[in-house]
Amino acid sequence: MSLAAQLKQIVERDKATIVPGASNAILARVIEETGFPLIFLSGAGIANWKIGLADYGLTTMTELVEVTREVTSAVNIPVLVDADTGFGNPLNVWRTVREFEKAGAAGIMIEDQVFPKRCGHFDNKQIISTHEMVQKVRAAVDAKVDPDLVIVARTDAIAVEGIDAAIERAHQYREAGADVTFIEAPRNLEQMERIGKLPWPQVANMVEGGKTPIRPREELARLGFSLIYYANAVPRAALHAAFSAARTLMSDGTSDNIEMLSWSDRQSLVKLPELSALEKRYE
């Protein structure tokens, strides 16, 4: 079974699957080693970790494809990739989907913000017309080589046009062929309840400090969500630990009091035993 087919099964189970986000290959491997069945490759996380800047639409398609290829080469579970706006018009979306699929993505998410986009939990977002986004979804579906490749269509319309318009957009994106729709940044539980009642797979995005209430998995399952993104929880925790380690090193002048992965656990995570065995084979 292809990784895309595995992702489609996860989506269709409708079990409020927790999907941690990664921003590079080593964090993706941490998520896999912990036992999660799926990884979300966050556009915001890549912007933060690859170029050290906010999610303001500054990363390029080729940069995101490069990270996708690195991540999918490092893990053996499906990777759902944030492809931002698809980097242009429907023809650009067609090429974007082809490039991400060749890089190993099992699923691809595109959104209806104008290009360049910004984080869904930032202010002053702008969106394209429903018609234009419908054509982008159609192009994404047409571009698939593996028929099981999952297409997630995201709308940021709540912030611009309100919840009713966002739900109407989700209906139209679904009719255009999206496997999953993602109504970003609902402001309260009432809006989340309305989204969760839509009769096809939905995404809830849990952004710590963002605009959407953080709710436990059990409640989100009851509301009807299929996938629960924690897009940057792991990378943000890693950055917190990095600050702590750097401050301790600065104050103590030694790493003795820094809590870190052991030498053996580190080498196990980066596959040193397997590489050593392979090296011996060719002696």
Rosetta blueprint (number, residue, H / E / L):
1 M L
2 S L
3 L H
4 A H
5 A H
6 Q H
7 L H
8 K H
9 Q H
10 I H
11 V H
12 E H
13 R H
14 D L
15 K L
16 A L
17 T E
18 I E
19 V E
20 P E
21 G E
22 A E
23 S L
24 N L
25 A H
26 I H
27 L H
28 A H
29 R H
30 V H
31 I H
32 E H
33 E H
34 T H
35 G L
36 F L
37 P L
38 L L
39 I E
40 F E
41 L E
42 S L
43 G H
44 A H
45 G H
46 I H
47 A H
48 N H
49 W H
50 K H
51 I H
52 G L
53 L L
54 A L
55 D L
56 Y L
57 G L
58 L L
59 T L
60 T L
61 M H
62 T H
63 E H
64 L H
65 V H
66 E H
67 V H
68 T H
69 R H
70 E H
71 V H
72 T H
73 S H
74 A H
75 V L
76 N L
77 I L
78 P L
79 V E
80 L E
81 V E
82 D E
83 A L
84 D L
85 T L
86 G L
87 F L
88 G L
89 N L
90 P H
91 L H
92 N H
93 V H
94 W H
95 R H
96 T H
97 V H
98 R H
99 E H
100 F H
101 E H
102 K H
103 A L
104 G L
105 A L
106 A L
107 G E
108 I E
109 M E
110 I E
111 E E
112 D L
113 Q E
114 V L
115 F L
116 P L
117 K L
118 R L
119 C L
120 G L
121 H L
122 F L
123 D L
124 N L
125 K L
126 Q L
127 I E
128 I L
129 S L
130 T H
131 H H
132 E H
133 M H
134 V H
135 Q H
136 K H
137 V H
138 R H
139 A H
140 A H
141 V H
142 D H
143 A H
144 K L
145 V L
146 D L
147 P L
148 D L
149 L L
150 V E
151 I E
152 V E
153 A E
154 R E
155 T E
156 D L
157 A L
158 I H
159 A H
160 V H
161 E H
162 G L
163 I H
164 D H
165 A H
166 A H
167 I H
168 E H
169 R H
170 A H
171 H H
172 Q H
173 Y H
174 R H
175 E H
176 A L
177 G L
178 A L
179 D L
180 V E
181 T E
182 F E
183 I E
184 E L
185 A L
186 P L
187 R L
188 N L
189 L H
190 E H
191 Q H
192 M H
193 E H
194 R H
195 I H
196 G H
197 K L
198 L L
199 P L
200 W L
201 P L
202 Q E
203 V E
204 A E
205 N E
206 M L
207 V L
208 E L
209 G L
210 G L
211 K L
212 T L
213 P L
214 I L
215 R L
216 P L
217 R H
218 E H
219 E H
220 L H
221 A H
222 R H
223 L H
224 G L
225 F L
226 S L
227 L E
228 I E
229 Y E
230 Y E
231 A L
232 N L
233 A H
234 V H
235 P H
236 R H
237 A H
238 A H
239 L H
240 H H
241 A H
242 A H
243 F H
244 S H
245 A H
246 A H
247 R H
248 T H
249 L H
250 M H
251 S H
252 D H
253 G L
254 T L
255 S L
256 D L
257 N L
258 I L
259 E L
260 M L
261 L L
262 S L
263 W H
264 S H
265 D H
266 R H
267 Q H
268 S H
269 L H
270 V L
271 K L
272 L H
273 P H
274 E H
275 L H
276 S H
277 A H
278 L H
279 E H
280 K H
281 R H
282 Y L
283 E L
